[in-house]
């Protein structure tokens, strides 16, 4: 295992890093400041390897099961939107579906994905809501990315994140979620509390809503 003292947390920049779990192929480190568990950068896949793995995904917009899965994020977020709210689906993937669900409900959605919809111009606009569905766990620099998205969120807007959360160290060791080689950042409820607190301290109150076992909403009050 890499020496944790040589690591910096990719979310908060903290240096109080401890070993968390040693897997067969990768190590997992824990930040005592923000509670993020992360894979050290030298064990990340290359961009080519990562895209090849994503290309294997077969999520189709007309798949009822996939839509039911996304509904866990879609429904609680939809309930908080004003008419004709403008959205961004960040990390939309090869088969954008969540965006179609919001568009059918009257909310236009722009798409961004580094591999499948790489137009960075959309990251310069302001949005009433931004979604990350099974995306946060793939971010190599979650602090930079999430701060950028928070800045693009209009006052009164909502950031909706779907990602399975860390429960405890014992459960982590046998958690199927960590076996996906593209999953490199693992958030707990405490991590999201830290994130909302940090954004609030920056001047705009951030309201954290735990909307499900794998869904959080953060409102820009």
One Martini backbone bead per residue (centre of mass of N, CA, C, O) as a GRO file, in nm:
protein
  221
    1UNK     BB    1   0.097   0.035   0.020
    2UNK     BB    2   0.063   0.346   0.013
    3UNK     BB    3   0.156   0.619   0.168
    4UNK     BB    4  -0.068   0.829   0.321
    5UNK     BB    5   0.122   1.079   0.368
    6UNK     BB    6   0.138   1.126   0.036
    7UNK     BB    7  -0.158   1.217   0.052
    8UNK     BB    8  -0.441   1.383  -0.104
    9UNK     BB    9  -0.744   1.490  -0.095
   10UNK     BB   10  -0.971   1.520  -0.372
   11UNK     BB   11  -1.182   1.703  -0.212
   12UNK     BB   12  -1.031   1.884   0.043
   13UNK     BB   13  -0.699   1.855   0.078
   14UNK     BB   14  -0.630   1.667   0.286
   15UNK     BB   15  -0.364   1.496   0.509
   16UNK     BB   16  -0.551   1.302   0.684
   17UNK     BB   17  -0.442   0.986   0.604
   18UNK     BB   18  -0.582   0.653   0.589
   19UNK     BB   19  -0.613   0.339   0.600
   20UNK     BB   20  -0.893   0.117   0.499
   21UNK     BB   21  -0.831  -0.080   0.235
   22UNK     BB   22  -0.710  -0.397   0.099
   23UNK     BB   23  -0.717  -0.504  -0.201
   24UNK     BB   24  -0.632  -0.699  -0.467
   25UNK     BB   25  -0.588  -0.426  -0.672
   26UNK     BB   26  -0.650  -0.209  -0.439
   27UNK     BB   27  -0.654   0.092  -0.267
   28UNK     BB   28  -0.793   0.243   0.044
   29UNK     BB   29  -0.864   0.568   0.150
   30UNK     BB   30  -0.888   0.803   0.436
   31UNK     BB   31  -1.054   1.100   0.531
   32UNK     BB   32  -1.076   1.285   0.830
   33UNK     BB   33  -1.223   1.544   0.728
   34UNK     BB   34  -1.460   1.426   0.495
   35UNK     BB   35  -1.483   1.091   0.464
   36UNK     BB   36  -1.338   1.003   0.226
   37UNK     BB   37  -1.306   0.740  -0.009
   38UNK     BB   38  -0.999   0.642  -0.189
   39UNK     BB   39  -0.815   0.606  -0.478
   40UNK     BB   40  -0.520   0.616  -0.581
   41UNK     BB   41  -0.406   0.756  -0.873
   42UNK     BB   42  -0.203   0.520  -0.963
   43UNK     BB   43  -0.481   0.317  -0.977
   44UNK     BB   44  -0.594   0.428  -1.219
   45UNK     BB   45  -0.730   0.444  -1.503
   46UNK     BB   46  -0.721   0.504  -1.808
   47UNK     BB   47  -0.899   0.657  -2.042
   48UNK     BB   48  -0.919   0.411  -2.230
   49UNK     BB   49  -1.009   0.205  -2.015
   50UNK     BB   50  -1.258   0.355  -1.918
   51UNK     BB   51  -1.417   0.369  -2.185
   52UNK     BB   52  -1.424   0.064  -2.240
   53UNK     BB   53  -1.606   0.011  -1.994
   54UNK     BB   54  -1.845   0.198  -2.071
   55UNK     BB   55  -1.909   0.056  -2.350
   56UNK     BB   56  -2.051  -0.194  -2.193
   57UNK     BB   57  -2.285  -0.043  -2.147
   58UNK     BB   58  -2.670  -0.104  -2.141
   59UNK     BB   59  -2.834   0.182  -2.132
   60UNK     BB   60  -3.173   0.232  -2.204
   61UNK     BB   61  -3.425   0.465  -2.242
   62UNK     BB   62  -3.657   0.216  -2.281
   63UNK     BB   63  -3.592   0.100  -1.999
   64UNK     BB   64  -3.785   0.040  -1.728
   65UNK     BB   65  -3.569  -0.040  -1.516
   66UNK     BB   66  -3.387   0.211  -1.552
   67UNK     BB   67  -3.606   0.419  -1.483
   68UNK     BB   68  -3.657   0.318  -1.196
   69UNK     BB   69  -3.377   0.377  -1.096
   70UNK     BB   70  -3.382   0.692  -1.164
   71UNK     BB   71  -3.635   0.770  -0.989
   72UNK     BB   72  -3.481   0.821  -0.721
   73UNK     BB   73  -3.399   1.108  -0.841
   74UNK     BB   74  -3.627   1.233  -1.008
   75UNK     BB   75  -3.865   1.274  -0.806
   76UNK     BB   76  -3.740   1.458  -0.575
   77UNK     BB   77  -3.647   1.676  -0.780
   78UNK     BB   78  -3.910   1.747  -0.930
   79UNK     BB   79  -4.062   1.854  -0.669
   80UNK     BB   80  -3.845   2.122  -0.669
   81UNK     BB   81  -3.940   2.237  -0.936
   82UNK     BB   82  -3.985   2.472  -1.159
   83UNK     BB   83  -4.105   2.581  -1.427
   84UNK     BB   84  -3.880   2.540  -1.678
   85UNK     BB   85  -3.634   2.415  -1.584
   86UNK     BB   86  -3.281   2.418  -1.605
   87UNK     BB   87  -3.056   2.158  -1.712
   88UNK     BB   88  -2.785   1.927  -1.605
   89UNK     BB   89  -2.616   1.638  -1.732
   90UNK     BB   90  -2.357   1.496  -1.556
   91UNK     BB   91  -2.260   1.221  -1.700
   92UNK     BB   92  -2.461   1.089  -1.932
   93UNK     BB   93  -2.346   0.903  -2.131
   94UNK     BB   94  -2.436   0.678  -2.396
   95UNK     BB   95  -2.759   0.674  -2.263
   96UNK     BB   96  -2.959   0.910  -2.227
   97UNK     BB   97  -3.235   0.943  -1.973
   98UNK     BB   98  -3.287   1.153  -1.753
   99UNK     BB   99  -3.326   1.388  -1.951
  100UNK     BB  100  -3.588   1.272  -2.082
  101UNK     BB  101  -3.758   1.280  -1.825
  102UNK     BB  102  -3.743   1.589  -1.785
  103UNK     BB  103  -3.845   1.676  -2.065
  104UNK     BB  104  -4.127   1.537  -2.032
  105UNK     BB  105  -4.172   1.750  -1.774
  106UNK     BB  106  -4.053   2.046  -1.891
  107UNK     BB  107  -3.716   2.010  -1.878
  108UNK     BB  108  -3.447   2.127  -1.996
  109UNK     BB  109  -3.139   1.945  -2.111
  110UNK     BB  110  -2.810   1.932  -2.074
  111UNK     BB  111  -2.500   1.784  -2.191
  112UNK     BB  112  -2.231   1.601  -2.011
  113UNK     BB  113  -1.935   1.426  -2.141
  114UNK     BB  114  -1.608   1.338  -2.187
  115UNK     BB  115  -1.695   1.106  -2.415
  116UNK     BB  116  -2.018   1.167  -2.530
  117UNK     BB  117  -2.039   1.503  -2.434
  118UNK     BB  118  -1.767   1.732  -2.480
  119UNK     BB  119  -1.913   2.013  -2.439
  120UNK     BB  120  -1.787   2.278  -2.247
  121UNK     BB  121  -1.991   2.512  -2.289
  122UNK     BB  122  -2.212   2.409  -2.081
  123UNK     BB  123  -2.018   2.496  -1.825
  124UNK     BB  124  -2.101   2.824  -1.852
  125UNK     BB  125  -2.373   2.792  -1.751
  126UNK     BB  126  -2.684   2.824  -1.598
  127UNK     BB  127  -2.870   2.634  -1.340
  128UNK     BB  128  -3.147   2.482  -1.169
  129UNK     BB  129  -3.021   2.192  -1.241
  130UNK     BB  130  -2.808   1.911  -1.133
  131UNK     BB  131  -2.687   1.595  -1.250
  132UNK     BB  132  -2.557   1.283  -1.080
  133UNK     BB  133  -2.560   0.962  -1.217
  134UNK     BB  134  -2.331   0.764  -1.138
  135UNK     BB  135  -2.052   0.975  -1.100
  136UNK     BB  136  -1.895   1.053  -0.835
  137UNK     BB  137  -1.726   0.773  -0.823
  138UNK     BB  138  -1.546   0.872  -1.094
  139UNK     BB  139  -1.392   1.106  -0.959
  140UNK     BB  140  -1.068   1.226  -0.936
  141UNK     BB  141  -1.177   1.547  -0.879
  142UNK     BB  142  -1.431   1.627  -0.684
  143UNK     BB  143  -1.375   1.911  -0.585
  144UNK     BB  144  -1.351   2.057  -0.858
  145UNK     BB  145  -1.617   1.959  -0.991
  146UNK     BB  146  -1.826   2.041  -0.769
  147UNK     BB  147  -1.753   2.339  -0.756
  148UNK     BB  148  -1.823   2.401  -1.050
  149UNK     BB  149  -2.124   2.321  -1.032
  150UNK     BB  150  -2.207   2.510  -0.802
  151UNK     BB  151  -2.140   2.771  -0.970
  152UNK     BB  152  -2.373   2.690  -1.197
  153UNK     BB  153  -2.581   2.733  -0.980
  154UNK     BB  154  -2.862   2.870  -0.918
  155UNK     BB  155  -3.053   3.034  -0.730
  156UNK     BB  156  -3.255   2.773  -0.598
  157UNK     BB  157  -3.104   2.532  -0.670
  158UNK     BB  158  -3.018   2.182  -0.772
  159UNK     BB  159  -2.828   1.906  -0.652
  160UNK     BB  160  -2.814   1.575  -0.796
  161UNK     BB  161  -2.712   1.269  -0.621
  162UNK     BB  162  -2.607   0.942  -0.735
  163UNK     BB  163  -2.471   0.733  -0.473
  164UNK     BB  164  -2.321   0.509  -0.304
  165UNK     BB  165  -2.276   0.461   0.045
  166UNK     BB  166  -2.087   0.468   0.309
  167UNK     BB  167  -2.098   0.304   0.621
  168UNK     BB  168  -1.846   0.103   0.684
  169UNK     BB  169  -1.560  -0.082   0.714
  170UNK     BB  170  -1.683  -0.364   0.715
  171UNK     BB  171  -1.873  -0.338   0.465
  172UNK     BB  172  -1.658  -0.248   0.256
  173UNK     BB  173  -1.497  -0.522   0.214
  174UNK     BB  174  -1.788  -0.654   0.070
  175UNK     BB  175  -1.838  -0.443  -0.146
  176UNK     BB  176  -1.934  -0.430  -0.476
  177UNK     BB  177  -1.868  -0.127  -0.555
  178UNK     BB  178  -1.539  -0.163  -0.541
  179UNK     BB  179  -1.503  -0.358  -0.806
  180UNK     BB  180  -1.516  -0.121  -0.978
  181UNK     BB  181  -1.257   0.028  -1.163
  182UNK     BB  182  -1.418   0.324  -1.188
  183UNK     BB  183  -1.424   0.333  -0.877
  184UNK     BB  184  -1.268   0.613  -0.666
  185UNK     BB  185  -1.522   0.747  -0.500
  186UNK     BB  186  -1.645   0.755  -0.152
  187UNK     BB  187  -1.943   0.836   0.000
  188UNK     BB  188  -2.087   0.982   0.276
  189UNK     BB  189  -2.291   1.150   0.471
  190UNK     BB  190  -2.058   1.315   0.596
  191UNK     BB  191  -1.949   1.422   0.330
  192UNK     BB  192  -2.202   1.588   0.253
  193UNK     BB  193  -2.199   1.763   0.504
  194UNK     BB  194  -1.928   1.890   0.449
  195UNK     BB  195  -1.996   2.011   0.173
  196UNK     BB  196  -2.230   2.192   0.263
  197UNK     BB  197  -2.062   2.349   0.472
  198UNK     BB  198  -1.856   2.467   0.278
  199UNK     BB  199  -2.052   2.620   0.093
  200UNK     BB  200  -2.176   2.792   0.316
  201UNK     BB  201  -1.898   2.931   0.396
  202UNK     BB  202  -1.886   3.080   0.102
  203UNK     BB  203  -2.209   3.232   0.126
  204UNK     BB  204  -2.411   2.989   0.035
  205UNK     BB  205  -2.656   2.818   0.132
  206UNK     BB  206  -2.663   2.461   0.203
  207UNK     BB  207  -2.912   2.212   0.145
  208UNK     BB  208  -2.947   1.898   0.288
  209UNK     BB  209  -3.087   1.600   0.126
  210UNK     BB  210  -3.197   1.284   0.221
  211UNK     BB  211  -3.359   1.083  -0.039
  212UNK     BB  212  -3.176   0.820   0.011
  213UNK     BB  213  -2.946   0.564   0.000
  214UNK     BB  214  -2.838   0.712  -0.304
  215UNK     BB  215  -2.961   1.012  -0.235
  216UNK     BB  216  -2.887   1.360  -0.296
  217UNK     BB  217  -2.971   1.698  -0.202
  218UNK     BB  218  -2.856   2.035  -0.301
  219UNK     BB  219  -2.932   2.351  -0.197
  220UNK     BB  220  -2.943   2.693  -0.323
  221UNK     BB  221  -3.044   2.949  -0.113
   0.00000   0.00000   0.00000
